[in-house]
Amino acid sequence: MLKEAGTTILEPIMFLEIVSTEESISTILADLGRRRASILNVTVRGIGKIITCEAPLSELLGYSTVLRTITSGTASFSMEFSEYRAMSAVNEMKAIENVRGF
């Protein structure tokens, strides 16, 4: 319906930088994968690692609590707006269903 009208839904994409210990990296990366994140880089800093990625804001609600839980409080993160990006057709339909309630 939206495609026929030439309309696209844009969603805010956030840039994240996550600092963690080596032990938690695989758990964090798995969680980010479930949140539709695109991993940009993983670098070493001292005894820890830094993950830089982008993810839709809608997937990051409550992320600070989740990150503390899955890393036993050893990780921290910062987040800032990156851009608006067109949603995929599948995610567009999910968003419309959530708004409509059916």
Contacts in CASP RR format, 6 or more apart in sequence:
PFRMAT RR
TARGET T0000
AUTHOR 0000-0000-0000
METHOD contacts of the structure
MODEL  1
MLKEAGTTILEPIMFLEIVSTEESISTILADLGRRRASILNVTVRGIGKI
ITCEAPLSELLGYSTVLRTITSGTASFSMEFSEYRAMSAVNEMKAIENVR
GF
2 8 0 8 1.000
2 9 0 8 1.000
2 92 0 8 1.000
2 96 0 8 1.000
3 89 0 8 1.000
8 86 0 8 1.000
8 87 0 8 1.000
8 92 0 8 1.000
9 86 0 8 1.000
9 87 0 8 1.000
9 92 0 8 1.000
9 95 0 8 1.000
10 84 0 8 1.000
10 85 0 8 1.000
10 86 0 8 1.000
10 87 0 8 1.000
11 56 0 8 1.000
11 57 0 8 1.000
11 58 0 8 1.000
11 84 0 8 1.000
11 85 0 8 1.000
11 87 0 8 1.000
11 91 0 8 1.000
11 95 0 8 1.000
12 56 0 8 1.000
12 57 0 8 1.000
12 81 0 8 1.000
12 83 0 8 1.000
12 84 0 8 1.000
13 54 0 8 1.000
13 55 0 8 1.000
13 56 0 8 1.000
13 57 0 8 1.000
13 81 0 8 1.000
13 82 0 8 1.000
13 83 0 8 1.000
13 84 0 8 1.000
13 85 0 8 1.000
14 54 0 8 1.000
14 55 0 8 1.000
14 56 0 8 1.000
14 57 0 8 1.000
14 60 0 8 1.000
14 79 0 8 1.000
14 80 0 8 1.000
14 81 0 8 1.000
14 82 0 8 1.000
15 52 0 8 1.000
15 53 0 8 1.000
15 54 0 8 1.000
15 79 0 8 1.000
15 80 0 8 1.000
15 81 0 8 1.000
15 82 0 8 1.000
16 37 0 8 1.000
16 51 0 8 1.000
16 52 0 8 1.000
16 53 0 8 1.000
16 54 0 8 1.000
16 55 0 8 1.000
16 60 0 8 1.000
16 77 0 8 1.000
16 78 0 8 1.000
16 79 0 8 1.000
17 50 0 8 1.000
17 51 0 8 1.000
17 52 0 8 1.000
17 77 0 8 1.000
17 78 0 8 1.000
18 28 0 8 1.000
18 50 0 8 1.000
18 51 0 8 1.000
18 52 0 8 1.000
18 53 0 8 1.000
18 67 0 8 1.000
18 75 0 8 1.000
18 76 0 8 1.000
18 77 0 8 1.000
19 45 0 8 1.000
19 48 0 8 1.000
19 49 0 8 1.000
19 50 0 8 1.000
19 75 0 8 1.000
19 76 0 8 1.000
19 77 0 8 1.000
20 28 0 8 1.000
20 48 0 8 1.000
20 49 0 8 1.000
20 51 0 8 1.000
20 71 0 8 1.000
20 74 0 8 1.000
20 75 0 8 1.000
20 76 0 8 1.000
21 47 0 8 1.000
21 48 0 8 1.000
21 49 0 8 1.000
21 71 0 8 1.000
21 74 0 8 1.000
21 75 0 8 1.000
22 47 0 8 1.000
22 48 0 8 1.000
22 49 0 8 1.000
23 74 0 8 1.000
24 70 0 8 1.000
24 71 0 8 1.000
24 72 0 8 1.000
24 74 0 8 1.000
24 75 0 8 1.000
25 42 0 8 1.000
25 49 0 8 1.000
25 51 0 8 1.000
27 70 0 8 1.000
27 71 0 8 1.000
28 51 0 8 1.000
28 67 0 8 1.000
28 70 0 8 1.000
28 71 0 8 1.000
28 75 0 8 1.000
29 39 0 8 1.000
29 42 0 8 1.000
29 51 0 8 1.000
31 66 0 8 1.000
31 67 0 8 1.000
31 70 0 8 1.000
32 39 0 8 1.000
32 51 0 8 1.000
32 53 0 8 1.000
32 55 0 8 1.000
35 55 0 8 1.000
35 56 0 8 1.000
35 59 0 8 1.000
35 60 0 8 1.000
35 63 0 8 1.000
36 55 0 8 1.000
36 56 0 8 1.000
36 59 0 8 1.000
36 91 0 8 1.000
37 53 0 8 1.000
37 54 0 8 1.000
37 55 0 8 1.000
37 59 0 8 1.000
38 53 0 8 1.000
38 54 0 8 1.000
38 55 0 8 1.000
39 51 0 8 1.000
39 52 0 8 1.000
39 53 0 8 1.000
40 52 0 8 1.000
40 53 0 8 1.000
40 54 0 8 1.000
41 50 0 8 1.000
41 51 0 8 1.000
41 52 0 8 1.000
42 49 0 8 1.000
42 50 0 8 1.000
42 51 0 8 1.000
42 52 0 8 1.000
43 49 0 8 1.000
43 50 0 8 1.000
43 52 0 8 1.000
44 50 0 8 1.000
54 82 0 8 1.000
56 85 0 8 1.000
60 79 0 8 1.000
63 77 0 8 1.000
63 79 0 8 1.000
64 77 0 8 1.000
67 73 0 8 1.000
67 75 0 8 1.000
67 76 0 8 1.000
67 77 0 8 1.000
68 75 0 8 1.000
87 95 0 8 1.000
END
